[in-house]
Amino acid sequence: MAFKTISVVGLGYIGLPTAAVFASRGLDVVGVEVSEKAVNTINAGNVHIVEPDLDMVVRGAVHAGRLRATLTPEPADAFMIAVPTPFKGENEPDLSYIESAGKNIASVLKKGDLVVLESTSPVGATECLSRWLAEARPDLNFPHNHGEEADIQVAHCPERVLPGKVLQELVSNDRIIGGLTPYCTERATELYELIVTGECFATNARTAELAKLSENSFRDVNIAFANELSTICDQLDVNVWELIRLTNRHPRVDVLSPGPGVGGHCIAVDPWFIVHSAPERAKMIRLAREINNEKPLYVVDQVRELADQFKKPVIACLGLAFKANIDDLRESPAMDICEAIAKQGFGEVLAVEPNISKLPERLSREGVVLVSISEALERANTIVILVDHKPFIRLSKEKFAAKVVVDTRGLLSR
């Protein structure tokens, strides 16, 4: 059964690029979004997020009549759910967005449709989605209780792209596709093979869910090693950046770079889904999360100690995004550090973030001021390098010569 119309539910950092790529392949794509502002922006051929080249792809797809956004779900042959999976309570996965998205599209489902959950999810979430759909549409059969006889196919295919390279990696990266039945997997694979040049690996839904969590937990554990090593180096008066360069000369060693913590919607979040599912077993994964969560507090202590030498400290935080060259502030340790410095009253706090035009309210209400890099270097006596954005990398090291610097990204050691 061919796919003619695709519906993408959630037009954020993953959903909008996914919708745009499918539309660029000649399919009709309807994006469903709760934000009326986002819907209007997309339908005008513009974008509401920062991602290289996305504006051109969206503009082309909209003008070609292949992509449009709406607040209300419409019938389609395949539905792709790309909504957030945040926390509630004590690091407990919040599946309410997935449930809401499922119930939202249920009314327009018809026999033969495919529903794919792309949202990074705890193990078992795809089965929950199938049950929620069944509750909303008792007239249809779903795979969690009707197996291969189901009217609707349900699968999980986690996104695994890098912000800043999303359009490229949506196409080139291998995909892991896990259905609730083999036929669900087959149908979902047919969908992704329309755009993916990498390999599509077939498995079951639970394995696909845990694969994505495992990928990000692996990264988190290795970053925790680097972050812990950086604090050890501070205590022993060793340059951690030189140490890592030399250590990595070993052919079987690859120590990652430390930083101010771990941010974003994946690595800082996903390991907790494993911990929540298997709390007695996930000991190392939990410890890595704790180490990385403590790193921002360590950086704040460093800033306090250095700023104390000035009668009137002026502290410039370079970077607020969770990684370089994007505007995404979600789960950003740089944001937490900047906010903590301002709250604790070390001195005047300036923020430099070239990818945004307005500070988040949580910073502005603490008196943080958004300034240019030139103003920050002119006014500040204490510099905190939190993100290695390209404009910061291009700065001459002489610009920092008369400053007190906390360099969490190793810019001055490159």
C-alpha positions, 0 to 999 in steps of 0.5 A: 500500500503506497503512502501518498499523504503523511501527517507529522504531529509536532512541528518542532526541532524534529517534526518540522525537518522530517515533514519538510524532507518527506515533502521534498520527496514529492509526498503531500505532508500535513503538519499538526501543531498546537501553536497557532503562531508556528502554523501561520509561520510555516504556512507563510513559508518560514520557520520558527526554529534555527536549523541550517538550510531548513528555511529553504527546504520549508519554503520550497515545500510550501510553495510547491504545495506539498507542505502545510500546517494545521491545528487540527489533524486530517486524514493521512496514510501515515502519522508520525508523532514527534512531540516532547517527552519531558519529566514529571515528579522525580525524573519520571517520564511524562507521556502525556504529550504522546497520549494527547497526540495519539488521542488527537489523531484517533478520530481521523484514523482509517483501516490500513493507516500507519502510526509511528512514534518518533518521540524518544520514549521509555520502554513500553511507550509504543504499546501504551500509544496503541492502547490509547488509540484503541480506547479512542477508536474501539471500532478499529483493531490495534496490534497490541491486542490483535497482532497481525490482524490489526487494522492500524499498524503501530511502530517506533522509529526514534530520531537520532540526528544532531542539531545543526545537521538535522536535514543531512542526518535525517537522510543519511543516518541508519534508522532502527525501526521496531513495530509491535508486530513484524508487519508493523515493522515492514510498513514503517520500513517502507515509509522511511525508505522513501527518504533514508539513504542509510540502512533501516534495521528491523526489530521490535518496538521495545528494542527500538525504544531501548536502543535510542536510550542506550545510545544517549546513555553511552554518551552520558557515561563517557561525558561523565568520565571526562567531566569528573577527570576535569575536576580531578585535573583542577585539583592536581594542577593539570591542564585537562585539555592537554591531558586528554589530547595525550591520552587519546594518542593511545590507539584504543582510547577516546576520551570525550571533551568535558564541559559545563554539564550536559544539556539538550533534550536527549543526553540530559534526559534519556538516561533517566528513562532507563533508570526509571524502568530498571532502578535497581540495575541502572547503577552506572547510568544513574551515577553518570547522570548525577556527575553531569548534573553536578558539573554546573554547580562546580563551575558556579563555585569556580566563578564565585572564587575568581570573581571575589578578587574584584571589588565590582565583578562584571561577569560575562557568560559566553553562550547559553545554548546547550551546544554550539551554533544552535539556538536551542536552550532546552536543558542547557547547563549554560543557562543554569550556570548563568542563572545561578551566578545572577541569583547568588549575586556575585556581581553584574551578569552579562550574557552573550548568545549570538543565536537569540535576540531576546533573553529567556524570562528566567534570566532577565528577571534576575537582572542578566543583560544580553549584550554583544561579544564586543561589549562583553569583552569591553565591560567584563573582568570575569569571562565564563566560556560555556559554549564554543560557538563559532564567533567565540572560536574566532576571537583572538586569545589576546582578547582574554589576556587581561581577563579572569577566565573560566574556560569550560570548553577549552577554547583557550587551549586549542 
